[in-house]
Amino acid sequence: MASEDDTNGEGPFSNPLFQDEGPLKDPQERRTIFAALDSFYQYRKNTHYNTTHRRRQNLYALPSAQWQMLANPPFSLLDTLTAIDDAIDHNADLADEILRVGLASFGLEEKPPPTTASNVDLNWQGKAKPNDLSKAHSTIRQFYRDWSHEGFTLEVKPLLDTIWSDLSAHLPIIGGPPSLCNAPDLLLPGAGLGRLVFELSRLGYNATGNEISYHQLLASNFILNCAQHADQYPIYPFANTFTNITSRQNQLKRHTIPDVHPATAISSRLDAGQPVGEMNMTAGDFILSYSTPECKETFDGVVSVFFIDTAPNLIRYVETVWNCLKPGGIWINIGPLLWHFDDRVHGGDKADADGDPGDLNDEDKGIAEPGAFELSNDEVVQLVARLGFEVVRHEILGHDHPADYPAFRSGLGYMQDPSSLLQNRYRCSHWAARKVKV
């Protein structure tokens, strides 16, 4: 068996991901990756147990006459649980595909070997903790938002249309043949499953997504690079939600992903002679990745969507955006202010069954710095202006100018079941700011 230092030999450490700065070289990073992989591996068993098995136990614990009444029409709860098991299996098939591609990407075996002679544990199984499993569930559900027709239309397209309007006004693509056009470089921190990265690339921008969560990175790599055709995978995003449902039909509603096949969509634009930009994804903490001298003045624009409220220290985020933007570069932001670190003190309710975007793991929280603060929307804009930006536009979408943004008029959902009795809606703060000299 090759030792950890034997990077030229056979075996796992010949994999470049174990060498130099590769993500598998660092033990802590390796554990994080393994936990993400294992959470998709455990998805099927864990979801069946917590969703249907426990409910069957609770049903059978009722007096016999009661559970038998509920087992028969018009309730037919046992039949419902069987149908939900089938839906879970479809979701789990998607989780298994993400796992398969992820293992291949990291050069890991589906059946992990025992500990190596160098005492490096290559067994990725059994590493997931409850918050990792929760993140796998949230990631599978997020495919509805980003890559199903209904979710994209309701929740993502209004954001994309607003971003496109800003880019057209402040950072347009200079026309000409695709090979000659001047494509601006965009950075999208908190890129998630990569839909906005893909769409902006398809519009002709060189789009780079940055994401810290390996759950999101594994899933975005899968859907962007490994899907074979549109509507390939059926998903049931709300099958294991039992609160505030209007009907079993809505609970078990089937969607398909991806609504657009990325490779086919790109090829169609190229065949039509339309510009297509580069598309990239980077892994890591936004501040650590882009506050360095090497990243200074490398992007023409930054697009942050449902992102800035993940910062414990927003000053660091603003400084990082300023660092990586070219002089005169534009920063477009859309999103609410659900400060994710507020629960450090107050024990906040950042994750719920209806798709609160604050479902964060430790891996998602980035660098652990002391101190945190929460600003109002007006204060955020003032901070951006104080730290080297000219705010050229600022509004609450659907509130200040409701006629311009009909999709935002009642607020925007986030992985929201449109048929649910509970509707969590966000009024999004939207602003565009230009980098100026400090």
MARKOL-153306 format. One record per residue (C-alpha): chain; x, y, z; residue number from 1. Coordinates in Angstrom, 3 decimals. Example, Ala and Ser with C-alpha at 12.3 -4.5 7.8 and 13.67 -1.06 7.14 Angstrom:
BEGIN
<"A", <12.300, -4.500, 7.800>, 1>
<"A", <13.670, -1.060, 7.140>, 2>
# end
This chain:
BEGIN
<"A", <0.000, 0.000, 0.000>, 1>
<"A", <1.379, 3.424, -0.925>, 2>
<"A", <2.210, 5.742, 1.914>, 3>
<"A", <0.762, 9.239, 2.188>, 4>
<"A", <4.054, 10.656, 0.958>, 5>
<"A", <4.219, 8.317, -2.023>, 6>
<"A", <2.441, 10.558, -4.512>, 7>
<"A", <3.979, 8.844, -7.533>, 8>
<"A", <2.972, 5.291, -6.679>, 9>
<"A", <-0.113, 3.296, -7.304>, 10>
<"A", <-3.154, 3.490, -5.064>, 11>
<"A", <-5.279, 6.364, -3.782>, 12>
<"A", <-2.435, 8.798, -3.189>, 13>
<"A", <-1.518, 8.818, -6.865>, 14>
<"A", <-4.765, 10.809, -7.146>, 15>
<"A", <-3.753, 14.493, -7.508>, 16>
<"A", <-6.542, 15.436, -5.117>, 17>
<"A", <-4.370, 13.931, -2.357>, 18>
<"A", <-1.297, 15.875, -3.433>, 19>
<"A", <0.001, 19.342, -2.605>, 20>
<"A", <-3.043, 21.591, -2.106>, 21>
<"A", <-5.583, 18.977, -3.149>, 22>
<"A", <-8.735, 18.918, -0.986>, 23>
<"A", <-8.176, 15.326, 0.170>, 24>
<"A", <-4.682, 16.095, 1.484>, 25>
<"A", <-5.960, 18.003, 4.502>, 26>
<"A", <-7.572, 15.700, 7.104>, 27>
<"A", <-10.226, 18.228, 8.131>, 28>
<"A", <-11.180, 18.956, 4.526>, 29>
<"A", <-11.264, 15.218, 3.850>, 30>
<"A", <-13.656, 14.655, 6.731>, 31>
<"A", <-15.956, 17.401, 5.428>, 32>
<"A", <-16.004, 15.888, 1.942>, 33>
<"A", <-16.591, 12.403, 3.323>, 34>
<"A", <-19.469, 13.655, 5.487>, 35>
<"A", <-21.148, 15.219, 2.439>, 36>
<"A", <-20.719, 12.041, 0.384>, 37>
<"A", <-21.990, 9.867, 3.218>, 38>
<"A", <-25.062, 12.073, 3.708>, 39>
<"A", <-26.174, 11.332, 0.131>, 40>
<"A", <-25.376, 7.645, 0.712>, 41>
<"A", <-27.582, 7.581, 3.823>, 42>
<"A", <-30.361, 9.654, 2.244>, 43>
<"A", <-32.602, 6.726, 1.300>, 44>
<"A", <-32.457, 4.827, 4.579>, 45>
<"A", <-32.564, 7.942, 6.745>, 46>
<"A", <-35.527, 9.466, 4.900>, 47>
<"A", <-37.586, 6.280, 4.915>, 48>
<"A", <-36.978, 5.846, 8.634>, 49>
<"A", <-37.756, 9.398, 9.693>, 50>
<"A", <-40.625, 9.981, 7.260>, 51>
<"A", <-42.704, 6.822, 6.909>, 52>
<"A", <-41.420, 4.257, 9.391>, 53>
<"A", <-42.014, 6.493, 12.384>, 54>
<"A", <-45.428, 7.519, 11.123>, 55>
<"A", <-46.472, 3.899, 10.725>, 56>
<"A", <-45.354, 3.266, 14.295>, 57>
<"A", <-47.370, 6.241, 15.513>, 58>
<"A", <-50.405, 5.120, 13.527>, 59>
<"A", <-50.316, 1.576, 14.901>, 60>
<"A", <-49.939, 2.957, 18.426>, 61>
<"A", <-53.496, 4.293, 18.205>, 62>
<"A", <-56.418, 2.201, 19.438>, 63>
<"A", <-57.217, -0.463, 16.865>, 64>
<"A", <-60.553, 1.043, 15.817>, 65>
<"A", <-58.932, 4.418, 15.208>, 66>
<"A", <-55.974, 3.324, 13.095>, 67>
<"A", <-58.182, 1.005, 11.062>, 68>
<"A", <-60.541, 3.887, 10.341>, 69>
<"A", <-57.602, 6.012, 9.188>, 70>
<"A", <-56.250, 3.142, 7.105>, 71>
<"A", <-59.449, 2.948, 5.050>, 72>
<"A", <-60.989, 5.448, 2.615>, 73>
<"A", <-61.320, 8.355, 2.513>, 74>
<"A", <-58.130, 8.700, 4.583>, 75>
<"A", <-56.133, 5.636, 3.470>, 76>
<"A", <-53.098, 6.735, 5.448>, 77>
<"A", <-51.240, 3.455, 4.953>, 78>
<"A", <-51.632, 3.796, 1.198>, 79>
<"A", <-50.383, 7.373, 1.472>, 80>
<"A", <-47.280, 6.246, 3.338>, 81>
<"A", <-46.624, 3.628, 0.656>, 82>
<"A", <-46.896, 6.291, -2.054>, 83>
<"A", <-44.532, 8.530, -0.078>, 84>
<"A", <-42.058, 5.659, 0.158>, 85>
<"A", <-42.127, 5.431, -3.642>, 86>
<"A", <-41.538, 9.195, -3.914>, 87>
<"A", <-38.640, 8.992, -1.449>, 88>
<"A", <-37.059, 6.290, -3.594>, 89>
<"A", <-37.144, 8.593, -6.627>, 90>
<"A", <-35.462, 11.346, -4.606>, 91>
<"A", <-32.958, 8.803, -3.287>, 92>
<"A", <-32.145, 7.680, -6.831>, 93>
<"A", <-31.022, 11.262, -7.478>, 94>
<"A", <-28.982, 11.265, -4.257>, 95>
<"A", <-27.336, 8.005, -5.332>, 96>
<"A", <-26.377, 9.507, -8.697>, 97>
<"A", <-24.828, 12.527, -6.968>, 98>
<"A", <-22.879, 10.145, -4.729>, 99>
<"A", <-21.701, 8.022, -7.668>, 100>
<"A", <-20.409, 11.029, -9.590>, 101>
<"A", <-18.892, 12.531, -6.444>, 102>
<"A", <-16.953, 9.386, -5.596>, 103>
<"A", <-15.606, 9.216, -9.138>, 104>
<"A", <-14.627, 12.899, -9.012>, 105>
<"A", <-12.547, 12.323, -5.879>, 106>
<"A", <-11.160, 8.968, -7.031>, 107>
<"A", <-12.804, 7.138, -4.138>, 108>
<"A", <-14.150, 3.603, -4.121>, 109>
<"A", <-17.828, 2.770, -3.624>, 110>
<"A", <-16.761, 0.084, -1.160>, 111>
<"A", <-14.192, 1.868, 0.983>, 112>
<"A", <-10.979, -0.008, 1.805>, 113>
<"A", <-9.765, -0.493, 5.364>, 114>
<"A", <-7.421, 2.053, 6.862>, 115>
<"A", <-4.234, 2.303, 4.812>, 116>
<"A", <-0.772, 1.426, 6.001>, 117>
<"A", <-0.149, 5.131, 6.491>, 118>
<"A", <-3.152, 5.249, 8.868>, 119>
<"A", <-5.125, 7.491, 6.521>, 120>
<"A", <-8.802, 6.660, 6.767>, 121>
<"A", <-10.289, 6.402, 3.272>, 122>
<"A", <-13.613, 5.105, 4.538>, 123>
<"A", <-16.083, 7.862, 3.639>, 124>
<"A", <-19.023, 5.926, 5.094>, 125>
<"A", <-20.378, 6.643, 8.549>, 126>
<"A", <-19.022, 10.197, 8.608>, 127>
<"A", <-22.266, 12.159, 8.218>, 128>
<"A", <-23.709, 13.899, 11.263>, 129>
<"A", <-27.350, 14.993, 11.632>, 130>
<"A", <-26.653, 18.430, 10.157>, 131>
<"A", <-24.992, 16.786, 7.130>, 132>
<"A", <-28.081, 14.636, 6.597>, 133>
<"A", <-30.268, 17.728, 6.919>, 134>
<"A", <-28.170, 19.457, 4.279>, 135>
<"A", <-28.560, 16.507, 1.891>, 136>
<"A", <-32.351, 16.732, 2.280>, 137>
<"A", <-32.254, 20.479, 1.674>, 138>
<"A", <-30.037, 20.045, -1.395>, 139>
<"A", <-32.365, 17.493, -2.986>, 140>
<"A", <-35.307, 19.818, -2.349>, 141>
<"A", <-33.370, 22.741, -3.797>, 142>
<"A", <-33.336, 21.032, -7.194>, 143>
<"A", <-37.004, 21.995, -7.333>, 144>
<"A", <-36.143, 25.682, -6.934>, 145>
<"A", <-33.199, 25.834, -9.328>, 146>
<"A", <-33.729, 23.131, -11.920>, 147>
<"A", <-37.449, 22.348, -12.249>, 148>
<"A", <-39.660, 24.355, -14.580>, 149>
<"A", <-42.109, 25.452, -11.896>, 150>
<"A", <-39.521, 26.288, -9.241>, 151>
<"A", <-37.288, 28.192, -11.652>, 152>
<"A", <-40.236, 30.149, -13.045>, 153>
<"A", <-41.569, 31.128, -9.627>, 154>
<"A", <-38.391, 31.718, -7.646>, 155>
<"A", <-35.319, 32.116, -9.854>, 156>
<"A", <-36.400, 33.714, -13.129>, 157>
<"A", <-37.565, 36.966, -11.461>, 158>
<"A", <-34.086, 37.246, -9.947>, 159>
<"A", <-32.419, 36.484, -13.275>, 160>
<"A", <-34.545, 39.045, -15.116>, 161>
<"A", <-33.593, 41.729, -12.583>, 162>
<"A", <-29.895, 40.852, -12.812>, 163>
<"A", <-30.053, 40.878, -16.608>, 164>
<"A", <-31.632, 44.332, -16.550>, 165>
<"A", <-28.849, 45.638, -14.293>, 166>
<"A", <-26.102, 44.053, -16.370>, 167>
<"A", <-27.575, 45.439, -19.589>, 168>
<"A", <-27.544, 48.925, -18.075>, 169>
<"A", <-24.205, 48.872, -16.275>, 170>
<"A", <-22.109, 46.027, -17.721>, 171>
<"A", <-23.290, 45.199, -21.240>, 172>
<"A", <-21.611, 42.732, -23.562>, 173>
<"A", <-20.049, 44.525, -26.505>, 174>
<"A", <-21.545, 43.031, -29.640>, 175>
<"A", <-19.860, 41.129, -32.417>, 176>
<"A", <-19.114, 37.504, -33.268>, 177>
<"A", <-18.872, 35.231, -30.215>, 178>
<"A", <-15.138, 34.831, -30.686>, 179>
<"A", <-14.604, 38.598, -30.761>, 180>
<"A", <-17.143, 39.939, -28.281>, 181>
<"A", <-15.906, 41.477, -25.058>, 182>
<"A", <-17.369, 39.231, -22.366>, 183>
<"A", <-17.253, 40.730, -18.863>, 184>
<"A", <-16.099, 38.496, -16.015>, 185>
<"A", <-18.649, 37.923, -13.241>, 186>
<"A", <-18.248, 36.364, -9.793>, 187>
<"A", <-21.252, 34.795, -8.043>, 188>
<"A", <-20.507, 33.996, -4.381>, 189>
<"A", <-22.845, 31.480, -2.777>, 190>
<"A", <-23.580, 29.965, -6.186>, 191>
<"A", <-25.481, 26.957, -4.814>, 192>
<"A", <-26.627, 24.565, -7.534>, 193>
<"A", <-25.218, 26.769, -10.265>, 194>
<"A", <-28.373, 27.826, -12.114>, 195>
<"A", <-27.560, 31.535, -12.188>, 196>
<"A", <-23.956, 30.766, -13.129>, 197>
<"A", <-25.229, 28.694, -16.048>, 198>
<"A", <-27.812, 31.273, -17.156>, 199>
<"A", <-25.372, 34.195, -17.100>, 200>
<"A", <-22.821, 32.142, -19.006>, 201>
<"A", <-25.497, 31.273, -21.538>, 202>
<"A", <-26.180, 34.996, -21.953>, 203>
<"A", <-22.529, 35.555, -22.868>, 204>
<"A", <-20.832, 36.470, -19.576>, 205>
<"A", <-17.797, 34.663, -18.194>, 206>
<"A", <-19.401, 33.489, -14.948>, 207>
<"A", <-17.512, 32.037, -11.987>, 208>
<"A", <-19.492, 30.631, -9.084>, 209>
<"A", <-18.017, 30.310, -5.616>, 210>
<"A", <-19.501, 27.892, -3.089>, 211>
<"A", <-18.334, 26.624, 0.279>, 212>
<"A", <-20.800, 23.742, 0.758>, 213>
<"A", <-19.654, 20.398, -0.615>, 214>
<"A", <-23.276, 19.286, -0.714>, 215>
<"A", <-23.992, 22.087, -3.164>, 216>
<"A", <-20.754, 21.557, -5.082>, 217>
<"A", <-21.395, 17.841, -5.546>, 218>
<"A", <-24.973, 18.466, -6.658>, 219>
<"A", <-24.153, 21.341, -9.024>, 220>
<"A", <-21.337, 19.383, -10.651>, 221>
<"A", <-23.746, 16.522, -11.218>, 222>
<"A", <-26.565, 18.533, -12.794>, 223>
<"A", <-24.321, 20.777, -14.903>, 224>
<"A", <-21.972, 18.109, -16.213>, 225>
<"A", <-23.631, 14.712, -15.951>, 226>
<"A", <-27.324, 15.105, -16.834>, 227>
<"A", <-27.936, 13.529, -20.240>, 228>
<"A", <-31.152, 15.266, -21.275>, 229>
<"A", <-33.874, 17.582, -20.033>, 230>
<"A", <-36.475, 16.216, -17.591>, 231>
<"A", <-34.296, 13.201, -16.897>, 232>
<"A", <-34.956, 12.821, -13.176>, 233>
<"A", <-38.300, 12.879, -11.367>, 234>
<"A", <-38.289, 14.488, -7.928>, 235>
<"A", <-40.909, 14.917, -5.233>, 236>
<"A", <-39.628, 17.921, -3.265>, 237>
<"A", <-42.473, 18.104, -0.736>, 238>
<"A", <-43.190, 14.393, -0.247>, 239>
<"A", <-41.772, 14.289, 3.272>, 240>
<"A", <-43.482, 17.497, 4.426>, 241>
<"A", <-46.612, 16.737, 6.456>, 242>
<"A", <-47.489, 20.168, 7.791>, 243>
<"A", <-49.729, 22.745, 6.109>, 244>
<"A", <-50.476, 20.537, 3.101>, 245>
<"A", <-53.750, 21.114, 1.261>, 246>
<"A", <-54.039, 17.660, -0.307>, 247>
<"A", <-52.076, 14.453, -0.732>, 248>
<"A", <-52.015, 15.166, -4.452>, 249>
<"A", <-50.070, 18.359, -3.804>, 250>
<"A", <-47.800, 16.659, -1.286>, 251>
<"A", <-46.937, 14.014, -3.889>, 252>
<"A", <-46.679, 16.329, -6.878>, 253>
<"A", <-44.035, 15.171, -9.335>, 254>
<"A", <-41.512, 17.507, -10.956>, 255>
<"A", <-38.683, 16.752, -13.343>, 256>
<"A", <-35.146, 18.089, -13.574>, 257>
<"A", <-33.334, 19.597, -15.286>, 258>
<"A", <-35.899, 21.710, -17.107>, 259>
<"A", <-33.058, 22.777, -19.413>, 260>
<"A", <-30.216, 20.481, -20.415>, 261>
<"A", <-27.104, 22.642, -19.943>, 262>
<"A", <-24.958, 21.161, -22.712>, 263>
<"A", <-27.775, 21.237, -25.262>, 264>
<"A", <-28.691, 24.820, -24.390>, 265>
<"A", <-25.094, 25.993, -24.797>, 266>
<"A", <-24.706, 24.133, -28.091>, 267>
<"A", <-27.912, 25.676, -29.443>, 268>
<"A", <-26.637, 29.202, -28.807>, 269>
<"A", <-23.276, 28.458, -30.377>, 270>
<"A", <-24.945, 26.937, -33.445>, 271>
<"A", <-27.013, 30.104, -33.764>, 272>
<"A", <-23.879, 32.270, -33.642>, 273>
<"A", <-24.775, 33.779, -30.282>, 274>
<"A", <-22.150, 34.564, -27.640>, 275>
<"A", <-21.598, 32.089, -24.819>, 276>
<"A", <-19.311, 32.842, -21.895>, 277>
<"A", <-17.083, 30.601, -19.855>, 278>
<"A", <-18.576, 28.850, -16.830>, 279>
<"A", <-16.490, 27.978, -13.766>, 280>
<"A", <-17.046, 26.973, -10.152>, 281>
<"A", <-14.625, 27.403, -7.264>, 282>
<"A", <-14.798, 25.727, -3.869>, 283>
<"A", <-13.985, 27.497, -0.635>, 284>
<"A", <-14.757, 30.331, 1.721>, 285>
<"A", <-15.571, 33.538, -0.156>, 286>
<"A", <-13.373, 35.763, 2.011>, 287>
<"A", <-10.378, 33.438, 2.072>, 288>
<"A", <-10.662, 32.798, -1.661>, 289>
<"A", <-11.123, 36.340, -2.962>, 290>
<"A", <-9.587, 38.772, -0.481>, 291>
<"A", <-6.050, 37.857, -1.552>, 292>
<"A", <-3.677, 40.051, -3.586>, 293>
<"A", <-3.842, 37.472, -6.375>, 294>
<"A", <-7.573, 38.141, -6.793>, 295>
<"A", <-7.304, 41.912, -6.722>, 296>
<"A", <-9.212, 43.618, -9.543>, 297>
<"A", <-9.990, 40.414, -11.448>, 298>
<"A", <-13.757, 40.734, -12.038>, 299>
<"A", <-15.903, 43.245, -13.874>, 300>
<"A", <-18.954, 42.422, -11.783>, 301>
<"A", <-20.107, 40.596, -8.660>, 302>
<"A", <-23.635, 39.206, -8.405>, 303>
<"A", <-24.765, 38.197, -4.894>, 304>
<"A", <-28.211, 36.612, -4.545>, 305>
<"A", <-29.594, 35.522, -1.163>, 306>
<"A", <-26.000, 35.682, 0.050>, 307>
<"A", <-24.900, 38.704, 2.079>, 308>
<"A", <-26.936, 37.706, 5.127>, 309>
<"A", <-24.695, 34.645, 5.552>, 310>
<"A", <-21.961, 36.996, 6.823>, 311>
<"A", <-21.255, 37.307, 10.544>, 312>
<"A", <-19.138, 40.335, 9.644>, 313>
<"A", <-20.561, 42.059, 6.586>, 314>
<"A", <-17.618, 44.450, 6.511>, 315>
<"A", <-15.379, 41.560, 5.456>, 316>
<"A", <-17.756, 40.644, 2.641>, 317>
<"A", <-17.855, 44.217, 1.346>, 318>
<"A", <-14.075, 44.513, 1.526>, 319>
<"A", <-13.689, 41.228, -0.353>, 320>
<"A", <-16.045, 42.333, -3.122>, 321>
<"A", <-14.149, 45.629, -3.377>, 322>
<"A", <-10.837, 43.755, -3.582>, 323>
<"A", <-11.796, 41.463, -6.441>, 324>
<"A", <-13.681, 44.073, -8.518>, 325>
<"A", <-11.915, 46.115, -11.161>, 326>
<"A", <-12.121, 49.919, -10.806>, 327>
<"A", <-15.588, 50.934, -11.941>, 328>
<"A", <-16.847, 47.352, -11.558>, 329>
<"A", <-20.482, 46.783, -10.612>, 330>
<"A", <-21.886, 44.868, -7.625>, 331>
<"A", <-25.485, 43.660, -7.978>, 332>
<"A", <-27.219, 42.345, -4.874>, 333>
<"A", <-30.682, 40.854, -4.363>, 334>
<"A", <-31.992, 39.151, -1.261>, 335>
<"A", <-33.453, 39.411, 2.233>, 336>
<"A", <-31.594, 39.983, 5.487>, 337>
<"A", <-32.081, 36.731, 7.370>, 338>
<"A", <-28.878, 37.073, 9.325>, 339>
<"A", <-27.696, 33.497, 9.635>, 340>
<"A", <-25.417, 34.136, 12.586>, 341>
<"A", <-28.121, 35.705, 14.712>, 342>
<"A", <-28.641, 32.302, 16.353>, 343>
<"A", <-25.183, 32.477, 17.915>, 344>
<"A", <-26.797, 34.510, 20.663>, 345>
<"A", <-30.514, 34.090, 20.250>, 346>
<"A", <-30.852, 30.431, 19.227>, 347>
<"A", <-32.615, 31.311, 15.997>, 348>
<"A", <-34.942, 29.168, 13.908>, 349>
<"A", <-32.838, 28.969, 10.773>, 350>
<"A", <-34.162, 25.712, 9.336>, 351>
<"A", <-37.706, 24.588, 8.855>, 352>
<"A", <-39.652, 22.053, 6.851>, 353>
<"A", <-40.881, 24.627, 4.381>, 354>
<"A", <-37.545, 25.647, 2.957>, 355>
<"A", <-35.986, 28.371, 5.044>, 356>
<"A", <-32.738, 29.294, 3.274>, 357>
<"A", <-30.863, 29.426, 6.554>, 358>
<"A", <-30.299, 25.661, 6.726>, 359>
<"A", <-26.545, 25.874, 7.313>, 360>
<"A", <-23.866, 23.396, 8.320>, 361>
<"A", <-20.608, 24.289, 9.991>, 362>
<"A", <-18.996, 23.830, 6.573>, 363>
<"A", <-21.212, 26.585, 5.171>, 364>
<"A", <-20.360, 29.137, 7.817>, 365>
<"A", <-16.932, 29.918, 6.468>, 366>
<"A", <-14.116, 31.287, 8.548>, 367>
<"A", <-14.826, 31.355, 12.267>, 368>
<"A", <-14.072, 34.897, 13.353>, 369>
<"A", <-15.103, 36.416, 16.677>, 370>
<"A", <-17.868, 38.955, 16.684>, 371>
<"A", <-21.002, 39.414, 14.632>, 372>
<"A", <-23.552, 42.132, 13.986>, 373>
<"A", <-26.860, 42.595, 12.179>, 374>
<"A", <-27.730, 45.705, 10.190>, 375>
<"A", <-30.972, 47.052, 8.832>, 376>
<"A", <-31.398, 47.309, 5.078>, 377>
<"A", <-30.722, 51.071, 5.102>, 378>
<"A", <-27.604, 50.502, 7.186>, 379>
<"A", <-26.340, 47.855, 4.775>, 380>
<"A", <-26.567, 50.327, 1.899>, 381>
<"A", <-24.810, 52.988, 3.974>, 382>
<"A", <-22.040, 50.520, 4.834>, 383>
<"A", <-21.534, 49.664, 1.160>, 384>
<"A", <-21.274, 53.375, 0.350>, 385>
<"A", <-18.845, 53.930, 3.246>, 386>
<"A", <-16.498, 51.164, 2.061>, 387>
<"A", <-15.744, 52.290, -1.460>, 388>
<"A", <-18.899, 52.017, -3.552>, 389>
<"A", <-21.285, 54.418, -5.208>, 390>
<"A", <-24.809, 53.030, -4.843>, 391>
<"A", <-26.439, 53.702, -8.196>, 392>
<"A", <-29.741, 51.947, -7.483>, 393>
<"A", <-31.530, 50.838, -4.336>, 394>
<"A", <-35.075, 49.573, -3.805>, 395>
<"A", <-37.245, 46.935, -2.192>, 396>
<"A", <-38.418, 44.837, -5.111>, 397>
<"A", <-42.167, 44.869, -5.568>, 398>
<"A", <-42.564, 47.553, -2.910>, 399>
<"A", <-40.937, 50.746, -4.168>, 400>
<"A", <-41.858, 50.073, -7.813>, 401>
<"A", <-44.520, 47.340, -7.869>, 402>
<"A", <-45.427, 47.904, -11.510>, 403>
<"A", <-41.841, 47.166, -12.582>, 404>
<"A", <-41.574, 43.889, -10.677>, 405>
<"A", <-44.929, 42.076, -10.653>, 406>
<"A", <-43.255, 38.781, -9.726>, 407>
<"A", <-42.034, 40.331, -6.463>, 408>
<"A", <-45.317, 42.000, -5.552>, 409>
<"A", <-46.269, 39.476, -2.871>, 410>
<"A", <-42.688, 38.556, -2.014>, 411>
<"A", <-40.491, 35.732, -3.267>, 412>
<"A", <-40.519, 32.163, -1.970>, 413>
<"A", <-37.471, 30.051, -1.265>, 414>
<"A", <-38.008, 26.333, -1.959>, 415>
<"A", <-41.617, 27.129, -1.181>, 416>
<"A", <-44.484, 24.730, -1.900>, 417>
<"A", <-46.894, 27.039, -3.750>, 418>
<"A", <-49.861, 24.994, -2.515>, 419>
<"A", <-48.862, 25.048, 1.164>, 420>
<"A", <-51.119, 26.657, 3.767>, 421>
<"A", <-47.996, 28.382, 5.056>, 422>
<"A", <-46.344, 30.796, 2.636>, 423>
<"A", <-42.943, 32.170, 3.635>, 424>
<"A", <-42.251, 35.134, 1.382>, 425>
<"A", <-39.272, 37.469, 1.168>, 426>
<"A", <-39.323, 41.106, 0.130>, 427>
<"A", <-35.939, 41.397, -1.527>, 428>
<"A", <-33.584, 44.305, -1.165>, 429>
<"A", <-32.088, 45.131, -4.542>, 430>
<"A", <-29.195, 47.433, -5.167>, 431>
<"A", <-26.421, 48.030, -7.656>, 432>
<"A", <-23.186, 49.676, -6.563>, 433>
<"A", <-20.123, 50.758, -8.521>, 434>
<"A", <-16.582, 50.470, -7.158>, 435>
<"A", <-14.905, 53.820, -6.661>, 436>
<"A", <-11.606, 54.808, -5.126>, 437>
<"A", <-11.403, 54.878, -1.339>, 438>
# end
